[in-house]
Amino acid sequence: MTKPRRALLTALTLLAGAGAVAAAAVTETAQNATATNATREEDGLHSLMVKAGKMYFGTATDVNTFNDTPYQAIVSNKNMFGMITAENSMKWAAIQTSPDTYSYADADQVVAKAKANGQQMRCHTLVYTQLPSFVEKASWTNETLIAAMQTYVKNVVQHFKGACYAWDVVIEALGDSEEKHYRDSIWSQNIGPAFIPIAFAAAAEADPEAKLYYSDYNLEFFPDKASAVVDIVKDLQARKIKIDGVGFEGHLIVGATPSRTDLAASLRLFTDLGLEVAFTELDIRHASLPPSDADLKKQADGYVAVVGACLDVPRCVGVTVWEFTDKYSWIPNSLQHQGDALLWTADYKPKPAYDAVMALLRAATNTTTGADGTTAGDSKSGVGRVSVGSVLGGFLGTALISVWLLL
């Protein structure tokens, strides 16, 4: 055998060996990637919240988002959101369109999608001021309105029986000022404060297993309003009517969010009564747009204060954001020149607030992360990332150069 041919054979042998090594490296890399993917699939708001000892991190959503593919990729990830609330399709105005007609189609779709994704449902809401016109415009007596409310609550709760972790039975019954008074509504006008225990009793009878909540906003700011809710809870308890929890809606403003300590103290007003608590409609809006970098930092601090307060109170079971992306926020349509209140931008980019909450939850679960947001030991991080191209390119390139030099 001539020297050039022997050199070529040697080089080809090296090439084959390099290919085997490369293949082994690729196999190992693929195996590592599979293991990493399994780990990273658990790295979401909900899964970290559970690891921190809570029940859930959730979001509101509804059928209007079903055809939005990027949105659905996030909202359907049960590791990101483990609890779903129907934003509008379970409200009275959506379900009972006429005295004799109940329409559950939209709400049923939300429930079915959550179930298919392995997510739980917070059902929202039974007695509220968003009502169909036939209820708003009818002439009611105390007796006829009580009967209509009881019938509606019974039908709706029984329809969803077994599907709801909790019901918001009554929300926003109180006025917006610090004074203890009831919101002006057909309920307070025709029935008076008794509409609340009547509604809770009807819901408890229709589904004894579901948790029953009273929820309201500004409980974090107005001590008298919070005290009025304490009175509602004590009244229900004295009547031996089931109530399981109080929801803090948490519609807050950047730069005016109470401290983590103050929020935890507000939650304890109700856990001291033996109830569980949750933030049920959280968003933290900018009072003017567009926000500056400093504003985004303040928003992140606000979200950390809220989620941190829940972590600090043992009977706080979870946090629900009222939608997760600014694209579907209620705020721009209701509060002019305000908004950008959620964890993702309208084009699905995570904000500093999202990063801050994830960092808080990772710290609470003792999970370390790198500066790029990857978990320690993650083979997808910048350090140690190995691609198939680099493996093959490195080994095969060296072997081919050897052939060229020997020929």
N, C-alpha and C positions, 0 to 999 in steps of 0.2 A: 504494500500500500504506500502510495506516495505521501510525502510530508503534507502537501496542501490538503489531500483528501482526508488524511488522518486528523488534521486540524479541523476540517469541516465536520467530520463525524463527532469529534470531541465537542465542538460547539453545539451541534444539534442535540447531543446528549445533555449538555448543559441546559439547552433550551427546553427539552422535555422535562428535565428536573425542575426548572424554573416554573414551567406551567403547572406541574403538580403542586409545588409550593404555593403558587398563586391560587390554584383551585382550592387548596386547603384553607388559605387565608380568606378567600371569598366566602367559603362555607362557614368559617368561624365568624366572619363579619356578619353574614346573614343571620346566623344563630343569635349573635349578640343583639342585632337589630330587632329581631323578633322578641327577644326577652325585654329589650328596652321599650319597644312599643307597648308591650303588656304593662310595663311599669308606668309609662307616661300616660296611658289611657286612664289611669286612676288619678292623674294630676289635674284635678279640676276644682272649682269652687265647692261643689257638693261633696265630692269624695274627701277633700281636705277638711271640710266642716264636720263631716262624720268622724274622721280620725281625731278631730279635736274634741269629740264628745257630744256633738250636737246631732239633731235629727236630720236637718236638711239645709241646703241653700237652694232657693227656688226662684222662679220668674213667672210673671204674667205673660200670657200669649193668647192668641185667638185665631179663628179660621181665616181672617184676612191675611195672615202670613203664610198660609199653607203652600202657596206657589212660589215663595221666595226661597230658592235653593240655598244660597249662602246662609240665610237666617236659620233655615231648618237644620243645617249641618251643626249649628251651635246649640239651638234649643233642644234638639233631640238627643244630645249627648247626656246621658244620665249621670255621668261623672261631673259634668258641669252644673246641671240643674236636676235635682232629685225630686223637686216638688213643683207642680204646675198649678197655676190659678187661671181660670178663664176670665179674661179681662172684662168682657161685656156680655158674652152669650148665655150666662146663667142669671143675669139680672131679670127682674120681673118684666121690664119693658120688652125684653127679647123673647121671653118664654110664653107669656100669656098675651097674645095679640088681640083677643076678644074674650068676652066673658066665658064662652064655651070652647075656646080653642087654645090648646097648649102646643107649642112648637119646640121640640127638643133637638132638632136635627143638628144645629150648629154646636150646641153644648155636647151632644153625644159624640161628635167628631173629635172634639178636644179631649174628652175622656178616653176615647178609643186610642187616639194617638199617644197619649201619655202612658196608657197601659201597655201598648206595643213597645214603647221605649223603656219600659221598666221603671216608670216614674209614678209618684203618688199625686193625688189631687187635693188641693185646698179648694173647697167649693164656695163660691162668692156670687151673689149674696142674696138673702131672702127678703128682708124688709129694709128698704132704702127709699130715697126720694126720686130715683129714676124709675118712673112708672108709666105703664101704657096710658094712652089718653082716656080710655074708658074708665080707668080707675081715678085719674086726676079730675075728670070733669063730672063724675057722677055725684048725685046728692046722697050723702050717707048719714045714717044715724049711728050712734054708738054700737048698737047691736048688729046692724047690717054690715058695718065695716069690720067688726071683730070676726063675724062669720066668714066674710070674704077672705080676710087675711089667714084665718085658720085653715080654710079650704085650700088656699094657694100653697101655704107652707106644707101642709100634709101631702098634697099631690107631688110637689117638686122634690121634697126630701125622700119620699118613697120611691120616686122614679130613679133617683141616684143612690138609693140605699146600697151600702156596701162598697161604693166607689169613692167615697169622700173620707179622707183622713179627718177633716174638720169642715164645719160650715161657719161662715160669717153670718150669724143669724140676724143681727141688727148692726148697722154701721151708721156712724155720724148722726146720732140722735140728738146730740147736744149742739148748742149754738157756738159761734166762733169766738165770742168774747170770754173774758175771764169769769164773768158772772155765771152762776149755776142756773141755766135755763135751757129748755128744750128748743131745738130747731123748729121753726114754724113749718109744719107739714100737715098733711091730712091725718096723720097718725096722732100728733099732739093735739090738733084741733078737735078731732071727733072722739078719740079714745082717752087722750091724756097719757101720763107716764105709764099707765097700766099696759100699754101696747107692748112694752118690752117683755115683761114676764109672760104675757099671753103668747107672744111669738116664740119665746124659748120653750115654753111648755109644749107647744104644738110640734116644734122641731124634735124635742126629746122623745115624744111619743112616736113620731114617724120613723126615727132611726136612733134607737138607744145607744148604738155603738159609736156613732160619729161624735167627735169633739165639737163643742158648741162655744163660739166666740162672740164677744162684743168687741168691735173695732172702731177706732176714731183717730182723728189727726190732732196735732197740736197738744197732745198730752205731755209732750216733752217741755213745752213752753209755759203753759198756763196751769199753775198749781190748782186753781179752783176748778178747772175743767177736769183735771185728773182726779180731784177729790170727788167731783160729781159722779165719775165712773166708779170710784170706790163705793159710793153710796148705792149705785145700781147693782154692783156685785153683791154687796151685803144684803140688799133687799131680796135678790134672787135666792141667796143662800138661806135667809131667814124663812122664805116661803118653801124651802126645800125643792127649788126648781133648778134643774141641771144647768150649770155653766162651768166650762172647763178652762177657758182662757180669755185673755185680753190681747187684742192686736194693736200695736202702735203702727199706724200707717206709715209714718216717717217721710212725709213730703217736706223736705228740708231745703235750706238755702245755703249756698256756699258762703263761708265766712260767718254764718250765724248758727251753725250746728252746735248743740250743747256738747260739753266734754264727755269723754268716755265715762268718767266717774259720775257725772250728773245723770247721764242716760241710764247707767246701771241702777242708780238710786230710784229713778222713775219706774223702772221695771220691777224693782223690789216692792213697790207699793202694792203690787198685785200678787207677786209670788208669796208675799207674807200672808196673803189671804188663802193660800193653798192652790192657786191657779198656776197654769203655765202661761208664758208670754211669748210673743214673737213680733218681729218687724214684718208687716204684711204687705206694704206697698212702697217700699223704699225707693226714693230718688232724691238727688241733691242737686238742685238746679242753680245755674248761674243767673244772677239778677240782671246782668247785661251781657250782650254778646258782641263780638267773639271773646272768649276767655283768653286771658294772658297765661303765660307759663306759671306765674305766681298763683293765678286763680285755679289752674289745674292742680297745683300742689295743695291748695286749701281744700279743694274738692276731695282729693285723695285722703287728706287728713280727716275729713268728715266721714267718709266711708269707713275708715279704720276705726274711728270713734264708735260708730254704730255697731259694726260687726264685733269689735272688741268688747263693747258693753254686753252683747249677747253671750260672748265667751265667758264673761266674768260672772254671769248670773246662772246658777245651775239649772233653773227651771225655764230658762229661755231656750226654746226648742229649735229656732231657726230664723232665717232671714229670707224674705222674698223681695226681689227688685221688681218695680212696676214697669215691665219690659226691660230688656238688657241693652238695647241699642237705641240711640237717639232717633233712628229712622221711624220708629213707631211710638215715640213718646207722646203722651197726651198734652204735654205742657205747651208747645208752640201754638196749638189751636185754642188754648184757654188763657194763656198768660203771654201777651204780646212782648216780643223782644227778650224773652227769657227762655231758658232751656239748656240743652247739652247736659242733661242731668244724669245720664246713665253710664254704665261701665264700658260700653263700646260706642264708637262713633257711628254715624249714619252709614258709613261704608265699611263697617265691621272691623275697625282697627281698635284693639284694646287700648284704653286710656291709662294714664298714670294711676287713676283710682283702682282700676283692675289689678295692675301690678302691685299696688300697695296692699290690697286685700289678700292677694295670693301670698305675698311675703308674710303678712300677719298670720295667715292660716298655716303656712309652712313652719313658721317659728313656733306656733302653738302645737304642732305635731312633731317638732324636733327634726324636720326634714331640711337638710342643708341645700342651698342652691348657689349656682355660680352667677357671675355678673350678667351672663346672657340668658338667665332664667331657667337653665337646665339643672336637673337634679344631679347632685354629686355622684360620680361613678357612671354617669350617662355616656354611653359610647357615641351619642349624637352631639355631644357638646363640641365646642371648637377644638379643645384639647383632646387628642386621641381619636378624632374622626378619621376613619379610613374608608375610602371609596374603592369600588371595584376597579375603576379606571386607573387610580393611582397604584393599586396593587399590581394589576396586569402591566401597566405601563412601566413601572419600575423594574420588575423582574424580566419581562420580555425585552424591554429596551436594552438592558444590560447584556442579555444573551445575544441579541442581534448585533450589538456593537462588537461582541467577542468574535462572532462569525466574520464580520467585515474585516476586523483586524487580522485574523488568521488567514484569510484567503489572499 
